[in-house]
Amino acid sequence: MEYTVKIMITMIVYMLAVIGIGLAFARRANKSSEDYFLGGRTLGPWVTAMSAEASDMSGWLLMGLPGVAYWCGISDAAWTAVGLAVGTYINWLITSRRLRRYSEKAGNAITLPEFFSNRFHEKNKLIMTIAAIFILIFFTVYAASCLVTCGKLFSTLFGFGYVPMMIVGAVFVLVYTIIGGFLAESASDFMQAIVMIVALLVVVVTGTVAAGGLGAVIDNAKSIPGFLDFFGIATPVTVDGVQQVVDGAPQFGTAGSYGILNIISSVAWGLGYFGMPQVLLRFMAIRTEKELTRSRRIATVWVFISLVVAVFIGVIGRTLYPTELLTSSASENVFILLSTNLLPAVLAGLVMAGILAATISSSDSYLLIAASAFSKNIFQGLLHRKASDKQVLVISRITLLVITAIAIVIALDENSVIFTIVSFAWAGFGATFGPLMLFSLFWKRINRAGAVAGMVGGGVMVFVWNLLIRPLGGVWDVYELLPAFVFSCLCIVVVSLLTAPPSEEIEKEFDEVSAGV
């Protein structure tokens, strides 16, 4: 009991520190909608990099990814990590500078829908509206995954019911986001990125020592068919979703095959970065594009270390606690299990704060971007174009309440698997905005009709592939992001070439951005 109380106190202190950051930035955040939603384009390179990656990875990094490795071995988790690491680097390398320059050139856009709309000089704001709707849909799902993380964390630690703990987490994130806006979110995300990577490193070192060293961990993993194989996958023997245990040993069947189609499907996660609003907004918010080189290096190193360690934590967990987590959903608690069993209370509290940090850093981003999509792009951009900044901020806060309420409903099922929820929302953003972002920045011939076709085609294909095609299995069992991304690209190219080219004014603006004018 005393141990749990110490963990709770440490986490409360951490949460108060986060709220303190929100209050410190609250006055500046409420000066204007640009300050609230984009921080006035004043982020430095370290804050840009660390806040982008912290908001990107979420509790999925500390719970979802280790859970996959614990449940079925390294192949699925590791190939996904490879795709994410490569995608992170390429996105920073080719997208960041051009987007920072273009977003300012295109009417000083402060949201992603506004950038796309301004890029094509829209008058009736169709692109802005469609983009805002997709952001609302997918970020509500994303926010739900964060609330699932909060619910699992608090209920596992303190023994309370999942639903009330999930709602407590939702209220905390909501209050914090309403208070501080983008600057508070980015500043706290910087701190939370540090907490996250420290938590990962502490747990992986402590866990390896407790397991008897690196050799003992690897030997145990090798004893499970397919567990340590990049081209195979472990298959837990389950009954009604629960892994069977015989004589104290978890039961595994013959190793499954993890072929080229599976690898391509997992690596395709990297495509999601080109359409991820919470990362793209950081590119738009940095002080100058020259600082993006340093940000890219910082972000790439952070992501590489974090992903490798997160996967290995799942392997260590299977060595130390082979029969503790017997469902795929429960396996996502492996990080919590290792922390609370191996660390002193205060240090365990700090590590648990790392999970909370990951969750907060993502959910506040998701809620803020979704709120801006409605208040700035639909309310002011479409319904009430003469709305004042004060009205926009009021509507944004109302939107935050509504989105959080919907996310709570989605997150009510405590058996939800964080990895599954995140993968769907990730595919949604990657396919809806990724191709459009790349073509908007690098292809002069893309026009408004092509942009609309690409967004709608990619977004709809995510649902079609996930719900109707992928369940067919076999060659169709491919992560929906890949086929939806390709389909979106085809829609953009075909429709753009079949319709009138963009105006001379749009082409001139594109050329100026390309030349760095």
N, C-alpha and C positions, 0 to 999 in steps of 0.2 A: 504493500500500500504506500509506504514512504517513498519507494522508488518511483511509483507512478506519479505521486504528488510532485516530486522534484522535476520529472519530465514535463508535467503540466506547467509548472512555474516558469521553467526555461522557455517553453513555447509561448507563454503569455507575454513574457518580457520581449521576446522577438516580435510578436504581433503588435505590441505597443510601439516598438521602434518603427515598424512599417507604417503604422498610423501616424506617427510623428513626422515621417517624411511626407506623407500626404498633406498634413496640416501646414508644413513648412512651404509647400508649393501651391497651396490652395489659393492664396491671394493672386499670385501671378497667373495661375491657370484660368481664373475667371475674368481676366482682363478682356479677352476676346475669344471667339471660337477657334481662331488660328492657334492661340496659345494653349487652349484646352485640348484640341485634337492633334496638334503637331509640335507644340512646344516652341513655336516661333522660329523653327529651323535653327536651334542653338545647341544641339547635342555635340559633344566632343567625340573623338574616335573611340575611346575606351567605353564610354557609356553606350554609344551606338552599337558597338560590337557585342558587348556583354548583355545588354538589354534585348537585342535582337535574338540572341541564342537562348537566353533564359525564357523569353516569352514564347519562343518556338518550341522548345523541348517539353515544357510542362511536367506534370507529375508522371507523364508517360515514361520519361527518361528514368525515373527512380522506381517506378512500380511496373509499368507495362512491359518495358524491354527486359528487365531482369526476370519478370514473370514468364515470358516466352522462353527464355533460356533455361529456366528452372524446369519448366513443364516438358519440353521436347528437345532440349539440346541447343547447340549453338548455331546450327545452319540458318534457321529462319531469322533469328535475331541478328546474327553476324552479317548476313547478306543485306538485310535491311539497313544495318549500320553503315555498311560500305556505300550503299546508295545515298544515304543521308549525308555522309561526309563529303563525297564527291559533289553532290548537288549543292551543298553549302558553299564549297570553294568556287565552283563555276558561277553560281548566282552572284556572289560578291565580285567575281572577276569581270563578268561581262554585262551585268545588269545595273549594278549600283551607280556607277558614274553617270551613265546615260540617263537613268531615271531621275537622279538628283537634278541634273541640268534641264531635262525636258519638263519635269513637273513645275519648275519655276517659270520656264518659258511659256508653258501652256496655262496661262492665266493664274499663275501662282497657286496651283491646285494643292489642297491640303488633305484630300481623301483620295482613295484609289478610284472610286466611281467618278469623282470630279475630274481626275486626270484623264481617264479614258474619254469622258465626254468632251473636255476641252481639247484633247488631242485631235478630235475629228470635227471641231468647231460646231457642235450641235446647237440647235435652236430649241428643239422640242424635248431634249433631254431623255431620249429613249434609252441610250446606252447607260446613262447614269442610273435610271430607274431599274433596269434589268440587273445591273451590277449590284445595286443596293439590295435588291430582293434576294439574290443569291448569297450575299454576305450575311443577311439576316438569317437565312435558312441554315447555312453551314456553321456559322459562328454560334448559333443557339445549340446545335449538336455538340460543337467543340466545348462550349461552356458546360454542358451537361457532363462531359467526360471529366472535367476538372472537379465538378461537384461530387461525382462518384469517387474520385480520389480522396477528397476531404472526408466523405462519409466512411470510406474504408479505413482511412488513417485514424480518425478519432474513435470509431467504434472498436477497432482492434486494440488501440492503446488503452482506452479508458473503460471499456466494457459496456458502454451505453449503446442504445439501439442505433442502427445504421441511419434510418430516416431522420430522426432529430439531429444527429450529428452532421449529416449532409446539409440540412437546412441552416444550422449554425454557421457552417463554412460559407454557405451562399450569402448569408446576411453580412458576414465580415467582409467578404470580397466586394459586395455591392456598396457598402458604406465607404470603403476605402476608395473605390473607383469614382464614386460621386464626388468625394471631397477633392481629390487631387488632379485628375486629368492626366494628360500624356506625360508631362514633365515629372510628376510624382511617380507615375508608373515606370518611366524609364530610369529614374534615379534609384528607385527601390529594386528594379530588375537588375541593375548593376550589382548591388549588394547581394541580391538573391542568387545571381550567377556564381558569385564567389562562395556563398554558403553551399550551393548545390555541389560544386566540384570538390570542396573540402569534405563534405559529407560522403561523397562517393569514395574518395581516396581513403578516408579513415576506415570506412566499413570494409573495403577490399583488403587493406593491409591487416586489420584486426581479424577478419574472417580467415584469411590465408594462414595466419599464425595459429589460430585456434584449430584449424583443420589439419595441422601437422606439416605445413609448408606447401609450396607450389607443387612439388612432386606428388604429394598425397592427394591433392585436389585433382590433378590430371589423371592419376591412376584410377581414382573412383569414377571419373567421367568416362574413361576408356572401358570400364567394366560394364557400362550400360550400352547396349547395341544402338549404334547410330548417334549417340549423344555428342560425341566430339568430332563428328564427321561433317565436313563442309558440303558433301554431296549425298548425305543421308540424313535421316531424321529419326529421333527416338519416338516410339509409339507406346505411351502408357496404356496398360490394360485397365479398362474402366467398365464399371457397371452403373448405369444411370448417371454417367458423367463423373463418377468418383473412382479414383485409382485404387486398385486392389492391393492389399498388403498381406503377404504370407510369411509367417515366422519373422516378423519385424522388418521385412524387406519389401520395398515397392516393386510391383510387377510391371515389366516391360515386355512387349512382344518383339517380333523380328523387326529390325530397322527398316524404315520406309525409305523410298527413293526420293532424293531431292535433286531433280534433274535441271536441265538448262532452262526449261520453261518456268520452273519455280524460282530459279536464280534471277532471271530477267524480271519476273513479277516482283520480287523483293527489291532488287536494285532500282526498279522504277519509282520507288519512294522518292528518290532524288529529284525527279521531275516536278514534284510538288512545290519546291522552293520558288520556282519562277512565278507562282501565282499566290504566294502566301502573304496576305495583307500585313500581318504583324511584323514581318521582316522587311517587306518593301517600304513600309512607312518609315522605318529607320533610315533607309537610303535617302528618302525625301527630307528627313529631319536633321541630318548632319549639317554642321556649320558650313563646310566647304567640301567640294568633291575631292580635293587633293588629299583630305584626311582619310578617305575611304581605303587607301592602300594599307595603312596601318590597321584600320578596323578589320579588313579582310584577314590579315595575318593573325590577329588576336582571336577572331571568331573561329577560324579554321583549327587553330591549336586547341581551343576550348572544346570544340565539338569532337575532335578526334579523341582526346583524352577521356572525355565524358562517356562517349559511346563504347569505347573499348572496356572501360571499367564497369559500366552498367551491365554489359553482357557477361563479364566474368563473375560479377556478383551472383548472378543466377546459377552459375556452375558451382560456386562455393556453397551456396545455399543447399544445393542438392547433395553435396558431400556431408555437410554438418547436420542437416535436418531433412533426411530423405523421405520421411513419412508424415511430416507435419502439415503439408499443404497438398491436399489430395484432389483438388479440382482446378481447372484452368483459371477460374476466377480467383480462388484462394491463393494460387501461386503468385499472384501479383502483390502479395503481402510479404514476400521473401526479404525485401530490404528492411521492412519494419521488424521482422522476426530476428534477423541478424543483429540489428542495432540494439534492440531491447534486451537480447540475451547475452551480448558480448561486451557492451560498453557501460561505463559508469553512468549514473542517472543524468547528470548535467550534460555530459557529452552526448548521450543518447537523445536528450531533449534538443540539443543543437542539431543533431542529425535528422531528427523528426521535423525540426524547423526547416531543414533542407527540402523535405517533401512538401511541406506547406509553402515554402518559398517558390518551388517549381510550379505549384498549383496556382498560387496568387499571381505570379509573374505572367502566367498565360491567361488565366481567366479575366484579369483586369484588362489585358490587351483585347481579348475577344469581345468583352462587353463594351469597351470604349469604341472599338471600330464599328461594331454593329449599331451602337447608338448614333454614331456619326453618320452612318449610312442612311439611317432614317431621318434624323433631324436636319442634317445638312443637305443631303442629296434628294430626299423625297419631300420632306416638309418644306424646306426653303427653296430647293431647286425645282420643285414641281407644283406643290400645292399652294404655297404662300411665298411667292418670290420676293415680296417686300418685307418679309419677316426680319425683325431686328436680331442682333447678336444675342440679346438677353432672352428673346423668345426661343431661339435655337437652343440655347443652353438649358432652358426649362424643359423643352420637348426631349432633349437628349437624356435628361435625368428620368423623365417619365418612361422613355423607351427602355432605359436600363432596368427599371422595375419590372416591366412586362417581359423582357427577354429572360431575366433571372427567374421569374415565375414559371415560364415555359420550360426552361432548362431544369428546374427542380422536378417538374412532372416527368420529364424524360429520364431523370436520374433516380427515380423512386425504386427501381429494381436493383437490390443490392447484389444480385448475381451478374450484373453487367460486367463485361470484360473491357477494361479501359482501352486496351490495344485495338479491339474491334471498333469501338466508337470513334477513336482518333483516326483510324485508317480510312473510314468512310468520309469524315469531314476533310481530311487531308486530300483525298482524291477529288472531292468536290471543288476545293479551291485550286488545286493544281490543274485540273482540266478546264475549269471555267475561266480562270484568269491567266494561267501560265502561257499558253500559246498566244493569247491576245497581247500580253505584255511583251513577249519577244518580238512578235511581228510589228507591234506599234513602235518599238524602239529601233528596229533594224530593217524594216521593209517599207520603202516609200510608197509602194503601190497599194498597200492595204487601204481599204476605204471603210466608210461607216457601215455599209451593208455587210461586208465581210466580218467586221468586228461583232456585229449583232449575231450573225450566223455562228461564229466561233464560240461566243459565250453561251448561247442557248444550246448549241449542239454538244459542247463539252459537258455542260451542267446536266443536261437531260440524259446523256449517255452514261454518266456515273450511276444514275438511278436504274436505267435499263439494264446495264451490265451486271450490277450488283444484285438486283432483284430477280431478273429473268434469265440472263445468259450464264452467269457464273455458276449458279446452282446446277446446271447441266453436267458439270464436272469434266474430266478429261482435259482436252486441249483448251476448253473454254474456261477452265479454272485459273484465270489470270487476274491479278489485282486490277480492279476497275480503272485505276488511274491511267495505266498504259494505253488501253484501247480508246478511252475517252479523250486522252491527250492527243493521240494520233487523229482521231475523228475531228476534233476541234481544229487542228492544223489544216486538215483537208477542207473543212467548211470555210475557213478564212481564205485560203488560196483560191478555191474554185469560185466562190461567190464574188470575191474581189475582182477576179479576172473576167467574170461574166457581166459585171456591172461597170458603170462609169468610173473612171479614175478620180482620185481626190482632186480638189481644186488647186489652183496654182498657189494660193495663199498657204494651204496646208503643206504642200510640197516644199515651199520656200522655208517654212518654219522647220520642217524636218531637216532640210539641208543645213540650216543654221545651227541646229542642235548637233548634227553630225560633225560639223566643222568646229564645234566648241565656241561658237559666237555667243 
